[in-house]
Amino acid sequence: MSTASPNSLFGMGNPLLDISAVVDKDFLDKYTLKPNDQILAEDKHKALFEELVKKFKVEYHAGGATQNSIKIAQWMIQEPHNVGTFFGCIGKDKFGEILKHKAKEAHVDAHYYEQDEEPTGTCAACITGDNRSLVANLAAANCYKKDKHLDLEENWKLVEKAKVCYIAGFFLTVSLESILKVAKHAAENNKLFCLNLSAPFICQFFKDNLMQVMPYVDVLFGNETEAAAFAKEQDFETNDIKEIAKKAQALPKVNTKRQRIVVLTQGKDDTVMALGDKIETFPVLKIDPKNIVDTNGAGDAFVGGFLSELVQEKPLDQCVKAAHYAANVIIRRAGCTFPEKPDFK
């Protein structure tokens, strides 16, 4: 049994059903997709979802970045169940039922705001080689409302039970006020609030929202492309990932009892962590490219592994070790799925 108690890890984000398929370059070109990217669906992408299902062999997986990470953390912890809590918005439909079923199966305590104006959100994962291009149609996920869900006494009680809160940057496009309420609660109660940069477009087009939340961030996650976009938008005037980590670490912070930790991944290259004026690098686990099935979910898994140790108050190097382990497991499988039990020491 782990030292983590039920509902000690809280996550809030966009619950999406991933529709993934191996596609060809023509398909990417037709919808002007980069091989390795995350974007929000526009009108020109509407037909993409239908074509994907018609033309390619698709797999359906419960997704959404934050939900994936909470699930992986729960999987790493195993017992007790329901260490992870998750909030998000779904539709009253078949896809919504699948997400509910999958959350229960993963022993995550999911409390969805259910509405019938929009259908459950989907994310097309278009895979070519070891790249994946994600196109998210948020739909219901975009309808999350603070006053309709987060503020309700029985829901807010679950936030109060948490020691660690994690929200992916993707949710900045949905409900800034919900994020700020959780972030302020964490700062006032000396809890850990964690955020992910999530995608270059978040750093570029939602930077005002991002920077409103940044002073509350105790642990910031991102990958090399997100870090570069963030540095450019913040006028850091450097492309050096260690420098970017250092500068992000030094941004203003509300809760001065904790120093911010910045954790940046770089695919197969070393993970960089900044804490105080110290920079550490951690090599990732080696993997034969032949064994990489799908890199979709690798970043979510990394965070999930990290959070699973963080919520148990383990040292940071152990958090990174767990993060690398989880990511290494996930990329050997399709979607953000995992074997029955982890083999992590």
Secondary structure as UniProt FT lines:
FT   TURN            6..7
FT   STRAND          9..12
FT   STRAND          16..22
FT   HELIX           25..30
FT   TURN            31..32
FT   STRAND          37..40
FT   HELIX           43..45
FT   HELIX           46..55
FT   STRAND          59..63
FT   HELIX           65..77
FT   TURN            81..82
FT   STRAND          84..91
FT   HELIX           94..105
FT   TURN            106..107
FT   STRAND          109..115
FT   STRAND          121..128
FT   TURN            129..130
FT   STRAND          131..137
FT   HELIX           139..143
FT   HELIX           146..150
FT   HELIX           153..161
FT   STRAND          164..168
FT   HELIX           169..173
FT   HELIX           176..188
FT   TURN            189..190
FT   STRAND          192..196
FT   HELIX           200..205
FT   HELIX           207..213
FT   HELIX           214..216
FT   STRAND          219..223
FT   HELIX           224..233
FT   TURN            234..235
FT   HELIX           241..249
FT   TURN            256..257
FT   STRAND          261..266
FT   TURN            267..268
FT   STRAND          269..275
FT   TURN            276..277
FT   STRAND          278..282
FT   HELIX           289..291
FT   TURN            296..297
FT   HELIX           298..310
FT   TURN            311..313
FT   HELIX           316..330
FT   TURN            331..332
//
